[in-house]
Amino acid sequence: MTTPQEELLPGTRRALLHRIAVAQAEGRAPSLVAAVVRDGRAVWHGARTSVDGHAPDENVQYRIGSITKTFTAVLVLRLRDEGALDLEDPVEKHLPGSGAGKATVAQLLAHTGGFAAESPGPWWERTPGTLRPGLADVLGDQAAPFPAGRRHHYSNPGYSLLGALVEELRGASWEGVLRREVLEPLGLDRTSVRSQAPAAGGWAVHPWADVLLPEPVEDFGRMAPAGQLWSTTGDLARFAAFLARGDDRVLRAETLREMWTPAAPAGLPDVADAATYGLGLQIQHRDGRLLVGHSGSVPGFLATLTIGVADDVAAVVLANCTSGLLTSQVAADLVRIVAEAEPRIPEPWRPLRKVDPADLELAGQWHWGTSPFALRVTADGMLSLGPVTGGGRSSRFVANGDGTWTGLEGYYAGELLRAVRRPDGSVDHLDLGSFVFTRQPYDERAAVPGGVDPEGWRGIG
């Protein structure tokens, strides 16, 4: 048996340190802290600072801005899993008179509710929340510039509504529910709505001079569920491990995979950037990798948590500057460095403990018209169907217990696969959402829609 490599190699650690050192120096951040998670545990912490002496460690708090939205989304998905709401419920069903119009819970989670990006009135991140005591103050008179469900338009007020939804259905404050249902079960004791020492101060760095200006720290009030939290790289590393694996005390893994699923129509710039949005999580392809997570910014702070799904590597980057440093790029680079320097070692192949002969009978080559496909029975008990050569539609299929299977991915997601048998019990063809797959191209013995020319295949001459 091979013992898993728990710690990163010296060369990998140096490459990570070099990346954050370049980011802090070129981005002119007063300080930057980072962490890397692999296989569900933190394996590296790093920090750079402009202050001589003790550098910030994994226990120093920074504001994390819109990463707060992912915490709020977790609370909403908990309510859904308990049956307290349906994602297709209009928000007004639970918050009558809120001004949400026809927007559903799912649309608010995915920023497709049609709401404005910001709250009306003075800049909400630099003014006290007491200026916006009610939901009407958060949304304003022109809260929905777009029809609900038609367009992805990032909305901070939308997440304020989701926080109010949590409060209404739980009968407690968003802050209290968050602490009881997420922070305490996951051991995130350094994540809080208000700063707890030691905490970094927030700074603005002059764009044309190496001088600083302190940024104000306001309590966002009703807008807190959109961006108020403070946290540390230590806590966010644990939160990243939860987002990657699930924890039945908070959310099961199946629900978290639902959060990763794109739920918003992508605009043209998003298509160009290979980015979209799920339920409280940003999704992007970068350097050939699927990354899920969230970024955040409030005056004085920048933050990113990102997870390389296939590599099971996550990164957290926090900095105390208003702008000038691309934490999302740095976090993606940290994932890439580890994934390339120390590729994930796959689990040993193991055969199935048992196999249904009816499943095994289906394994092998099939043809959709003239296109050859291979169907395999996989070690996890699923069926896998894909083209023999080149690109094309492929999917895994999970058994339904009645001799049919349901597709999990791509074009065939949700489609039903079944074996159509002849009177003698032999397999005539596979039916996949009405498409017929036969053992031979246009098999004359099979029930091919439209029939097969009785003269069969022929040459020309």
Disulfide bonds with the S-S distance in Angstrom:
none
